[in-house]
Amino acid sequence: MAGAVEMLLDNLKQLENYHGHPRIKEKNEGIIESLKRYLCSIKGFLTGSEMKRRKKGLILEIRDVVYQVEDVIDVFVAHTISKRNRCRFSIRTRTGLFKSSNSPLQAICKKLQVVNDKITICASLTVDADDGGKTQKSMGGHGVVGFENEINVILGYLGEQTEELDVITIIGMPGIGKTTLARMVFSDERIQHEFPIRIWVRVSSVFREKDILLTILRNFITVTEDVKGKTDEELTYLVTSHLKTGKFLIVLDDMWATHDWDRLRIALPKFNNTGKLEVFGETECPPELEGLGQHISKECNGLPLAVVTMANNLLREHLSVGNDIELRKERWIKTALNIPEYRNQKFYDILPNHLKDCFLYLAVFPYDSEIPAQELIRMWIAEGFVASQDGNGASLEECAEAYLQDLIRRNLLKIGRNKAGGKVKTCRIHRMLHEFCKTEAGKGTGSFLTEIKFSDGDIVPQLSEARRLSIHSNIPSFISSKPSCPHTRSFFVFSEDQECLFVELISPEAFKLLRVLDARRIKFVHIDSDMSHLLHLRYLALSSNMSILPARFSQLWNIQTLLVNTSARTLDVKPDILEFIHLRHFKTNASANLCKVGKAGKGGENIQSLAFISPESCTKELFNRARNLKKLGIRGKLSLLLEGKVVSFDSLAALGYLEHLKLINDVYPIPPSAGRLKSLPPHNKFPSTLKSLTLAGTYLDWSQMSILVFLEKLEVLKLKNKAFMGRIWETEDGGFRTLKVLHVEETDLGIWYTSARHFPELRTLKLHSCGQLQEVPIQLAGIPSLTLLDLYETNLAAGSANIFMEEKARLLKRDDLFKLSIYPPSSSFE
C-alpha cells in the first residue's frame, strides 16, 4: 500500500505540469498540495511501527480512499488527453475541473482529511518502541473485564522484595489477551508511583538486538548518531551501566525464542534487586498433539500455517472423530477455511504492510499454476506495491525481488524452479494459502480481486467496484456480454486454450482505467488504435499475428512493461520506445526493428531489459540513451552486427551495467548453416559486466571458445541450436575461472578434451541433444563444486554416466551430493 501511495504522489507531480499544461497546476494548486500533504502523512503511517500495522480496519479504509483518489486523478488525466487534440478551449476550461467546492477531488480531500484524523488518534493511542512507554495508555480502558485476578497476582509479584533482578514470565496461546493484560499493569497508577523508570519494549518475531538496546537507552540519554553507530557489545555495556542502580520496570512484549532472551539478558544487571522484568511470549504446541506432530507436518507439506491451524482444531475437538485420520484432515481443512480465527491468523497480521498486497496478489493466478517470478515482480511494480528505498541505490526490481524472497522465507511461497544462475524462476502457493488470499482479497468496499469462471448463459456478476479481474474461461462470451468495469485496474486471462478475439469487441470505455493487462491467452486477430486508448497501462502483455506495432501505441505514456508475442518473424515498432519515459522492459519473440532513435531525449534511462531487437537496431544512439540496460536480446542476421557490416558491436561498450546477453542468429529465409559466423568479436569488445551469455544458431568453430574464456565475470554460458559445431573441442588452461553453469545443446561434437582446471567453479553441466558425443570427460568429475550432470538425448555419452558418478562419489566420499539426470534412461546405467 505504501508503494501505491508513493506512485500516487508521483502521479500528482506529473499532473501539475502534465504535457506542458501549467494551468492545471495553477488552477488546482491548493487542492493538489492538500492531497500531497495528506498522502505523505498516510505513507508515513504505513511505513511506521509494527504496532500500527495491526489496525486492519483503518488499513482497509486507507486502501479504499487511495483507490478513489487514483480513480479521480486518472479520469481527469484521461479526459484532458482526449480533449487535447480536439479543442484547446476545452482544455483551458477543464483544467479547473476540480475547482468547485463540490468537485470530485474536493470530496476526496475531505475523505483523506477524515482518514488522517483517525491516523492521528491512532498514533496517540499507540505505543511505539521508540516512545519507551513513557506516554503509554491502557489499551484495555475501563471496558476490559475478566483480568482482575491476574492483575492483582502480577502486582503482588512486582511488589515483592527479592535478592536479585526479578524476572516474571507470562506465556499463553495467541489471542488470549497477554498484551492487553500487560498494558493494564503497565498503566496502573500504583505501578507508575512504584517504578519511576518504566520501559516498554516490543520484541516481535524478528529479533533486533540493537533496536531493543537503543529503545532502553532512550529512557536515559539522547540517542545520537554516534550512539547508533556503536556495536551491540558497546550498547550492552551502556544499558547495564544505566540499570545497575535505581528502580525500574521493563516489559518485553512478544518474546518468541529463548535464544533471543539469552542474548538480551546479558545487558540486564543481575544483582539489582529493585529491578523488575516482565516477559510475555507464546506457549509451544499443546502436549496432546505431540504424538500426531510428524503426521500433521507431512500432510501439510511442511506449511507452518496449516500445521498450527490443524493442531489447534484437533485440540478443540478432543479427538471426537476417533482414529479416522482422513476424516480428521478433511474436517481440519474445511474448518480452517471458514472459521474467523483462521482469517486472522498471526501469519498475515505480522506481515509488513509492503508484503500484504503482494501476498494477496497471488490469488490472481489459478491454483496450482507455476507463477513466473519475473512477471510477478513486474506486475507488483506496475500495481504500485513496490516502493523505492531511499539511499540504498536498489532498483525497483531488486526491491521486489527482496519481497519475493521474504515471502519464500516465511513459507508463504514455494520455489517451483530456479534459473541457471540460481535465482527463482517460478514459484507456487499452497492451496490453503491460495484460498485465504482469495477470501481476504474480497474484503473492503472496492474488491481487491474478483475471480470469474464464465460459461455461456452465465449472468455477468456486478463488476462496478471490482479492482482486478481474473478470467479463467470463455473470454469471448464474457467480452460479448459488454461488461462495464469503470474502476477495474487489472485484467488477467488464464483460459486453458488460447482464444481468438477481435480487438474491436473490447470497448476502451469499459476498461478505461486499466493499469495491468495480461491477455496472452487471447490471440488478437489484429491490433488497431483502440488499444492505445488505454492511457494508464503500465503492464501490457498480448498475443497476435501482427508484424507492425502501430505508431499510436506511443500514447501509452505510462507503460513500464510491454510484452508482445506474435506469429510473425519480425515486428516493425513504429513508436519510438525511448519516448516511453517510464518503460523498464520490452520483450517480443520476434526480431523487433526499432525506429530511428534520436541522440537526445529524456527516455531510455529506465529501461532494464530489451529483447529481441534486430541487429540493425543496435545503434550507438540507442545504447547511449538506454545505458542502464541489464538484459539484452538480439535476434536476426548477427553478421550485420558482429562483422560490422551495418552497425558495430562496439556500440555495446556504452552498456556499463549489462549482465545478460542473448545473441540469436536468425538468417531466414536462407538455410541456417549458410549464415554461419566466421568469428566472435575480441573479448574486450564484450561488456565487462557480463554474467550470462547465450548463443544460438551461430555455427561457430570450437576454436572461438578461446575468446569467451576471457570474460572475467561470466557465470552462465548457454550454447544452443548449433551455436558451435565441429567434431573436437579442446579447452585450454587459464579460462572460465568464474563459470558456474555450462549448457551445450544441439551440436555435432564427438570428442571433448578438457580438465577440471579449466572449469574450477562449475556447478551445473547440461548436455542436450549432443547425439554424437562419445563420453562425458571423466576429468570433470574432479571439479569439487560440480553437483549436477544433466544429459538429454545424448545417448552415446550416457554410457559413461556410471563411471562418472562413481568417480564423483569417490572424490566427495558421499553419494548424495551429486545428481545425475539422464533422458531417455540409459540401460547400461540401470
C-alpha positions, 0 to 999 in steps of 0.5 A: 500500500505504501508503494501505491501511495508513493506512485500516487504522489508521483502521479500528482507531480506529473499532473501539475505540469502534465504535457506542458499544461501549467494551468492545471497546476495553477488552477488546482494548486491548493487542492493538489498540495492538500492531497500531497500533504495528506498522502505523505502523512498516510505513507508515513503511517504505513511505513511506521511501527509494527504496532500500527500495522495491526489496525486492519480496519483503518488499513482497509479504509486507507486502501479504499480512499487511495483507490478513489483518489487514483480513480479521480486523478486518472479520469481527469488525466484521461479526459484532458488527453482526449480533449487535447487534440480536439479543442484547446478551449476545452482544455483551458476550461477543464483544467479547473475541473476540480475547482468547485467546492463540490468537485470530485477531488474536493470530496476526496480531500475531505475523505483523506482529511477524515482518514488522517484524523483517525491516523492521528488518534491512532498514533496517540493511542499507540505505543511505539518502541521508540516512545519507551512507554513513557506516554503509554495508555491502557489499551484495555480502558475501563471496558476490559473485564475478566483480568482482575485476578491476574492483575492483582497476582502480577502486582503482588509479584512486582511488589515483592522484595527479592535478592536479585533482578526479578524476572516474571514470565507470562506465556499463553496461546495467541489471542488470549489477551497477554498484551492487553493484560500487560498494558493494564499493569503497565498503566496502573497508577500504583505501578507508575508511583512504584517504578519511576523508570518504566520501559516498554519494549516490543520484541516481535518475531524478528529479533533486533538486538540493537533496536531493543538496546537503543529503545532502553537507552532512550529512557536515559540519554539522547540517542545520537548518531554516534550512539547508533553507530556503536556495536551491540557489545558497546550498547550492552555495556551502556544499558547495564551501566544505566540499570545497575542502580535505581528502580525500574520496570521493563516489559518485553512484549512478544518474546518468541525464542529463548535464544533471543532472551539469552542474548538480551539478558546479558545487558540486564544487571543481575544483582539489582534487586529493585529491578523488575522484568516482565516477559510475555511470549507464546506457549509451544504446541499443546502436549496432546498433539505431540504424538500426531506432530510428524503426521500433521507436518507431512500432510501439510507439506511442511506449511507452518500455517496449516500445521498450527491451524490443524493442531489447534482444531484437533485440540478443540475437538478432543479427538471426537472423530476417533482414529479416522485420520482422513476424516480428521484432515478433511474436517481440519481443512474445511474448518480452517477455511471458514472459521474467523480465527483462521482469517486472522491468523498471526501469519498475515497480521505480522506481515509488513504492510509492503508484503500484504498486497503482494501476498494477496496478489497471488490469488490472481493466478489459478491454483496450482499454476507455476507463477513466473517470478519475473512477471510477478515482480513486474506486475507488483511494480506496475500495481504500485506495491513496490516502493523505492528505498531511499539511499540504498541505490536498489532498483525497483526490481531488486526491491521486489525481488527482496519481497519475493524472497521474504515471502519464500522465507516465511513459507508463504511461497514455494520455489517451483524452479530456479534459473541457471544462475540460481535465482527463482524462476517460478514459484507456487502457493499452497492451496490453503494459502491460495484460498485465504488470499482469495477470501481476504482479497474480497474484503473492503468496499472496492474488491481487491480481486474478483475471480470469474469462471464464465460459461455461456448463459452465465449472468455477468456478476456486478463488476462496478467496484471490482479492482482486478479481474481474473478470467479463467474461461470463455473470454469471448462470451464474457467480452460479448456480454459488454461488461462495464468495469469503470474502476477495474485496474487489472485484467488477467486471462488464464483460459486453458486454450488460447482464444481468438478475439477481435480487438474491436469487441473490447470497448476502451470505455469499459476498461478505461482505467486499466493499469495491468493487462495480461491477455496472452491467452487471447490471440488478437486477430489484429491490433488497431488504435483502440488499444492505445486508448488505454492511457494508464497501462503500465503492464501490457502483455498480448498475443497476435499475428501482427508484424507492425506495432502501430505508431499510436501505441506511443500514447501509452505514456505510462507503460513500464512493461510491454510484452508482445508475442506474435506469429510473425518473424519480425515486428516493425515498432513504429513508436519510438520506445525511448519516448516511453519515459517510464518503460523498464522492459520490452520483450517480443519473440520476434526480431523487433526493428526499432525506429530511428532513435534520436541522440537526445531525449529524456527516455531510455534511462529506465529501461532494464531489459530489451529483447529481441531487437534486430541487429540493425537496431543496435545503434550507438544512439540507442545504447547511449540513451538506454545505458542502464540496460541489464538484459539484452536480446538480439535476434536476426542476421548477427553478421550485420552486427558482429562483422560490422557490416551495418552497425558495430558491436562496439556500440555495446561498450556504452552498456556499463551495467549489462549482465545478460546477453542473448545473441540469436542468429536468425538468417531466414529465409536462407538455410541456417548453416549458410549464415554461419559466423566466421568469428566472435568479436575480441573479448574486450569488445564484450561488456565487462559486466557480463554474467550470462551469455547465450548463443544460438544458431551461430555455427561457430568453430570450437576454436572461438571458445578461446575468446569467451574464456576471457570474460572475467565475470561470466557465470552462465554460458548457454550454447544452443541450436548449433551455436558451435559445431565441429567434431573436437573441442579442446579447452585450454588452461587459464579460462572460465575461472568464474563459470558456474553453469555450462549448457551445450545443446544441439551440436555435432561434437564427438570428442571433448578434451578438457580438465577440471582446471579449466572449469574450477567453479562449475556447478551445473553441466547440461548436455542436450541433444549432443547425439554424437558425443562419445563420453562425458570427460571423466576429468570433470568429475574432479571439479569439487563444486560440480553437483549436477550432470544433466544429459538429454538425448545424448545417448552415446555419452550416457554410457559413461554416466556410471563411471562418472558418478562413481568417480564423483562419489569417490572424490566427495566420499558421499553419494548424495551430493551429486545428481545425475539426470539422464533422458531417455534412461540409459540401460547400461546405467540401470 
